[in-house]
Amino acid sequence: MKVLITGASGFLGSHIIDTLTDQYPTYQIIPWDLAQGDLKTTTEFPEVDVVIHLAAFNSTKDFYKQGLQVINDNIVPTLNLVNFYTNKQGKKPLMMYTGTPEGVAGATDLFNWKIPTDEACPIVIPDVKNIRWSYATSKVLGEQAVIASGLDYIIVRPNNIYGPRQRNHFVDEFMSRASTGDVSLYGYTNTRSWCYVKDFAEAFVKLMHTETAKSEIVNIGSNDEQTVLHLAEIILEHMGIAQEIEKHDAPEGSVARRMPDISKIKKLTGWAPSTDLWTGLKHTVEANLK
């Protein structure tokens, strides 16, 4: 089997490649990053059985400052890939696309949609004038493009994945700040359900090989809901830092609570997360300190 993976050297991509290589060593993995060509302008892609499209502008702090770049980097490559493989003659690949749970955050925050949040939750963007939502809106449009393409697809919504090799997200950024003595924490009362990246990669690969997962949107995450404060406390414990955390309110647009319903992926694949938060953060801190 030939598998094209965009964003292959990134956080999720590198761990998915590790899992595929371990479980399916005969597969031909074709990694695609900027070195192979700009996804916005490339006109020819390889003939493959599966396209795993992970490449995206995904740096939370930059959503507030570079909204147009976020939108361009998320929408244009997705449309380019989808159009190429839709129009290509012969066998069409399975398209695996990573969407986002942020598209449904407004439904839980504003309209009390049930938590844990299932895949049927409606898309709600709370404030289109807040460019913080540039990421959610562009990824949601990507989901719609994949669905409309006519290709076989599986849309995966990763929910608060963390672990070694992550960059520009809360866990690695907090560790980086804490190592310099800055333990300020914004949105400390917010809650999230964190999922360790190796568990995520295992779930993703299982979905890839599940025929009944085609034409489905599927959450991957955990139901271990914890406050951001508790997560930060565990990180400091593993780092050996006894400094008191400086608590601040969340920035505007930050979601108060998030926890996915993961019953669909359990039913489809039998998968369930196996790494508890304390252990996963221990591995993450140790990897970052190497």
Protein Blocks (a to p, Z undefined) as FASTA:
>chain_A
ZZddehklmmklmmmmmmmmmmmmmbccddddfknopfklocbdcddfbdcdfbdcddfk
lmmmmmmmmmmmmmmmmmmmmmmmmmpgcjdddddddddfklmmmmmmmnopacdddfkl
ccddfblklmklmmmmmmmmmmmmmmmnopacdddddehiadehiahifklmmmmmmmno
pacdehklpccddddfklmmmmmmmmmmmmklgoiacddddfbdcdfklmmmmmmmmnop
abdcddddddehiafbdcddfklmmmmnopacfbdfklmmmmmmmmmmZZ
